Amino acid sequence: MYFPTIDISLIIESFPFVLRGLPFTLVISIASFIIGNVLGVLLTSISLLDIPIIKYIIQFYLSFLRGTPALVLLFILYFGLPVQLDPVHAAIICFSLTSSAFLAEIYRGAILGIDFGQWEASKALGLSYWVTMKDIILPQAFRIAIPSLSNVAMDIVKGSSLAAMITVPDIFQKAKIVGGREFDYMTMYVLVAFIYWGICLIINFLQKRLEEKLTYY
């Protein structure tokens, strides 16, 4: 029976090379998370206006992207369009769209969890829907949604490894290069697993600090 072994010396030797892909992983993840949040808030805010045709279009968008594998969308954007996108741009667009669908539902749930009396009070004060949303509702919804937002951020970081499938030289792609050269994929997969885990630990730490800060205020 074959038992795979982990080559510690290979991990130490290849670690700097693999880390060269970290900027690509971070750029794709951070840009996708920011754009996904903007789209998610916008989609939720528009859908809550309860305009039937727009609401149905948004529901279709959310349903389609939540039910479509990110890898399929990534291949469509990179291989299926008449215009050839840069691999990094294709990855950012892909993960921004997919994350926006999940983020929109997170924000919708957070907004619905806010006391409806605040909407009524804002209306009584003559505030418009968009002013109420921006200055009163969304700040509270953001606080409620923080744990879920951090989960999406972690999913984006881990999902960004799919960008290696379209030649983005991220940490996973770098690890594959070393694994192919040394005929030791197991060692390199263990290395990237710990790198992704480390990034997610940082996200979790930032989540806790942000929750503590908002709870204090």
Secondary structure, 3 states (H helix, E strand, C coil): CCCCCCCHHHHHHHHHHHHCCHHHHHHHHHHHHHHHHHHHHHHHHHHCCCCHHHHHHHHHHHHHHHHCCHHHHHHHHHHHCCCCCCHHHHHHHHHHHHHHHHHHHHHHHHHHCCCCHHHHHHHHCCCCHHHHHHHHHHHHHHHHHHHHHHHHHHHHHHHHHHHHHHCCCCHHHHHHHHHHHHCCHHHHHHHHHHHHHHHHHHHHHHHHHHHHHHHHC
